[in-house]
Amino acid sequence: MSIEIRNISKTFGSFVALRDVSLSVPAGELVALLGPSGSGKTTLLRIIAGLEVADSGSVLFDGQDSTVRRIGDRQVGFVFQHYALFRHMTVFENVAFGLRVRPRHERPSKAEIERRVQELLELVHLGSLAKRYPSQLSGGQRQRIALARALAVEPKVLLLDEPFGSLDAKVRQELRRWLRQLHDELQITGIFVTHDQEEALEVADQVVVMNEGQVEQVGTPEEVYDQPATPFTYNFLGSVNLFRGRVHEGRVQMGAIEMFAPEHIEVRHSVAVGYVRPHEMAVERQNGGESTIEATVRYLHAVGPTVRLELERSDGGDLIEAHLSKERYRELDLKIGETVFVKPQNLRVFVPDNYQI
C-alpha cells in the first residue's frame, strides 16, 4: 500500500509540531523518519496511524483519502517503543488479542487464530515461548512479540515508533538486521521513527530527515549521507568539519582554501561555510600545495579499523577531525605533536538562506 502525505500541519498549543509536510511512500518500501527530539517525526507517524488528528492536510492510502477514516479501518499495525504488551496475558494471548476482539462476522475461527499466531511466533523466532508472560522475556524478545501482535491483523502498513530505542546497543544491532530481513520477506510498506542515524542508514530504503517540523531531505541512505542538501543534514548525519570564509561570483576563499563553486555563481560578497566529512580529509607529511592546511596532531584514537585524528590548525581556525585507515595511519607513522598537512577532498559550500542578490 502506498502512502501520500499532503500539506500536513499540526500544533500543540503554541508549539508547532509539523509545518506543511508533504511526503510520498511507495508501496513495499521501508522508510525511516529520522531527526532529533521535537522534530515532528512521531507526531507525523501518529497522524498516519490515526492516533492524532492533523490541523490541516490529508493522508492518502493507495490514492484514497483516509484523513477521517477510523483507526480500525486504516489497516495499520503500530509498534510502540515500550512494547505496550498486556502483562497479565501470555505471549500467545498478546499476539492473538487483535484477532479475538474483531467483530464476530470478521473474527477468524479458534483454529485459524491458533494457526496464525503460531505461524507469527515462528516468523519472529519465538515459537517456543508461547506460554510465557512478558515479564519472563528479554527486551529484544518483547519487541519481537509486539511486532508479531501488530502483524497478526494482517496490516497493509506497519508503523514503528523508535522500536529499538529502549534496548542495549548489541540487541539493537541484532534486531535491526532482523527487521530488514523480515521486511524483505513480507514486502509490507513500513515507516519507522528513529533518532539513531546508523539505524536509519542501515535499515531503510528511504530516509526522511526532519527538523523543526519540516522535511529537510528525502533520499536513499547513500544520497542523504553523501549528498546532504542542507547544513542541518550534514551536521546531523555524522561528524563534519567546518571551514568559514566568503564567496563572490562562485569564487570561494576560506583561509588557505581557494576553489570555484559554480552553484554560487550569482552570489556576491556573502559569508559561506564549507562542509567536509572526516574521512574526506587527506593527510600528508609534506605540503601538498594549494588549499593545503598546516596542522598539528593533538589527539589520535587508533582502536578499531579506523584511526581518528584531531588536528589543530596553524592558522587558528576550527579543529579538524580526520579519519584514516589503519594501513594509511601505519604508513604515515604519526605521533602526537607532529606537523601534518591536510586537504579537503570533497568540500560542499553553503551560503545563508537569507542571502539576497
N, C-alpha and C positions, 0 to 999 in steps of 0.2 A: 504494500500500500504506500503510495506517495503522500507526502505531507507538504502543504504550502502555507506559509505564514505571511499574511498581508497586513502591513502597517499596524502592527500590534503596539499599543501603548498601555502602560499600567502605572498608577501611582498609589502609594500608601500614605495618606495624609499629605504632607509637604514633600515626601520623598518620591522621586521619580525612579521607578524600578526599570521601566522599559520605555524607550523613545522611538516610536515609529519603526519597529523592527520588521523586516521582511526577509524571508528565508525559504529556500526550496530544498526538500529532502527527497531524492529519488527512491523509488521502491527498492527494497532489498539492501540498502546501504546502512552502515553503522556510522553514525555521526556523533562527534564529541562537541559539546558546548563547553568551551574552555575559557576561564577567566578568573580573576581574583574574587574574593568575597565581596558581595554587593554589586557585582557586575550585571546581575539580572538573569543569570543562566537558570537558576532553579525556578524563578518566577515564570520564565518562558516555558520550562518543562511542565509546570503545573497547569499553565493555561492550555497547553496542548492536550494534557490529560483530562481537562475539565474540572480540575480541583480548584482553580482560580478563574475568575471572570475578568476578561480584559476590559479596560475603559473604552477602547476603540480598536478597530481592526477585525480581522477574521482568520479562522483556521479552516483549511480545506483538506479533507482526506479523499484521495483519488478524484480530485476535482470537485467534490461535493462539499458545500459549506456546512461545517459541523460546529460552528461557533456556539449555537444554542442547544446542541444535541446533549442529552443526558450522559453522564459518565458511563453508565452501563451500556449505552448504545454506541459508544465510540470504538469498541473492540480493541481496547488498550490495556496492556499489562504494565503495572507500575511496581518497581522495586525500590524500596526506601533504603536510606543509608544505614539505619539502625534496625533493619530486618523486619520489624513490626510483626513478629511471629506471635501466635497465641501460646502463652506459656503453659496453659492447662491442657493443651492438645498435643498429641503425638505428632511426629514428623508426617506420618501418613495423613492424619486428620487435618493438619495445616495445609497440605498440598490439595486435599480433596475439598476444602472449605468452599472455594469459589464455585465448584460444580454442584455441591449439595444445596446451596442457597438459591440456585436458579429457580425461576417459576416452574411449577410442576410440568407444564407442557414442554419445557425446554430441558428439563433435568434428565441426564443420562440414567440408565438403569444402574443398580448397585454393582452388578458385574462389570459394566462398562467403566464406571468410576474406578473400581479396583484395578482394572486393566490399565487405564490411562495413568493413574497415579504411580503404579509400579513401573510403568514404562518411563515416566518422567524421572523417577528416582534413579533408574538405571542410567538415564541420559546425563544426569548430574553426578554420576559415580557415587551414589549414596544408597544403593538398593538394599543394603543390609541393615540400614538404620531406621527403617520404617516405624518401629515400635518405640523408639527413643523419644525423649522430650527435649525441647530446645536447650534447656539448662545442661543437658548432657552432651552438647555438641560444642565444637570449637567455633570461633568467629567465622572462619572460612566455610565451615560446613553449614552454619546458619544462613550465610549469604546464598549458598547454593540452594538451600531449601526455599528461601524467599524467591529465588529466580524460578524454581520449579513450580511454586504456587502461582506465580504470575503467568507462566506458560500453560498452566492447566486449563485455563478458559479459552485456549487457542486464540490469542490476540493476533490482530493484524499488525500491531505496532507494539514494540517493547520500549518502555521508558525507564531509565535507571538514574536515580539521584545520588551521585557520589557513592556508588555501590561498594567500593573498597576503601572508603575514607577512614573507617574505624579499625582497619586491620593493620598488622605489622608489615614491614617492608617486604619480607620474604614471601609471606602469604599473598600479599597484594600482587607481587610479580607473578606468582603461580596462577592466580585467578585471572589476571589479565590475559595470559596466554590461553587459558581455558575458555574465557569468554569469546575471544577471537575465533577459536576453533568451533565453538558452539554456534556462533553466528554464521560461520561459513557453511555449517551443516544444515541449519534451519532456514537460512536465507530470509529472515524476517527483518523488516525495517526497524532499526533501533536508534535511539538517541540517548546518550548518557552525559551527565553533568560531571565535570571534574575541574579541580584547580591544579591538578598534577600534570605538568607539561609532558613528562615522559610517558605517562599513561595514555594521554590523548594521541601523541605521536606514534606510539607503538600499536595501539588497538584500532583506531578509527580509519575509515575510508576517507572521510572528510572531516576537517577541523574548523569549527566556527569560533573565532577568537572574539570574546566580548569584553567590553569595558564601559562602565558607567551607563549601563542600559542600552548600549548600542553595539552593532556588529562592526568590529574593526576590519576583519578579513575572513574570507571563506576560501578554503582550498585543500588540496591533499596535504598530508603531513610534510612531504618534501617541499611543496610550494610555500607553505606558511613559514617553514623554518629557513629555507634557502633564499626565499624571495619575499621577505616581510614588506608589507605595503605601507606600514606606518611605524613611527618610532616606538609606539607602545608595543606593537607586536614584536619588534626587535628586542626590546628590553624584557618582555615577559617570557619569551621563549629562549631562555638560556643566557649565559654571560655575554657581554658585549663591551667592546672598547669604544670610547667616545673621543672624537677629535674635533675641536671647536675652531671656527675660523669664519671666513667670509666668501661670498660668491658674487661674481659680477659677469653677466652675459655668458654664463657657462664656465667661466674660469674660477677654479676653487683654490684658495690659499689657506692652509691650516698648518701654521708653523713651517716645518721642513717639507710638508706635503704640498705638492702642486699637481693639479690634474684638471682635466676637462670633463664637465658633466653636461652633456648635450640636453638632458631633460630639463635643465635650468637655464637654457639659452636666453629666455626672456626676463630672467631675474636680474635686477640691477641693485648693487650695493646693499646686499642683505647679509645678515648673520646666517651661518649654516653650521650644521653638526654632521660629522661623518660617523658612520657605524660600521664596525667590522668585528666578526667573531674571533675569539682567541685562537682557534685552530687555523685561521686565515692570516695569522701574523708570521711572516718569515723571519727567522732569527739567524744571524750570521756573526762570524768572528770579525769579518772585515767590512769596511764601509762599502755599501752597495751602490753609492752614487745618489741620484736624485730621489727625493721623497723617502730617504732613509733617516731614521731617528736613532740617535745615540742614547743608550740607556745602561743602567747598572742593575745587575741581578740582586734583588733584595730578599727574595724568598723562592724556594723551589720545593715541590712536593712530588716525589718520584715513586710513590706507591701505586701499583696498578699499571695498566697498559699505556696510560697517558701521563706525561710529566707536565705539571702546571708550574709556570713561572710567573712571578710578579716582578715587573721591571720599572725602575724609577727613571723617568726621562731627564736627560741633562738640561733640557730647556725649561724645566719646571712645570710641564704640563701634567695632565692626569696620569696616574699609574696605568701601566699597560699589563694586561694579562695575556700570556701566550701559552698555547698547548703544543707540546711536541710528542712525537712517537718516542718510545724507548730507544729505538735504533738511532734516531736523529740526536737525541739527548746524549747518548754514549759517544756518538761521532764528534759532537761539539765539546764534550767533556767539561761542562760548565760548573762553576763554583760560585757560591755567594760572594758578592763584592766585585765580580769581574765585569768588564765593559763588553757590551754586545751592540749590534746594530740591527734594528728591526724595520720591517717594511710591510705595510698593509697590502694584502693580495686581492681583496675584494671589498673596496670601500664604497658604501652607499651613502649618498649625501641627501639630507633633508633640510628644507628651509621652513620657517614658521608658517603655520596655517593662515595667519592673518596678514601675510605679506601682500602688499599692494604694488602693482607695476607702476 
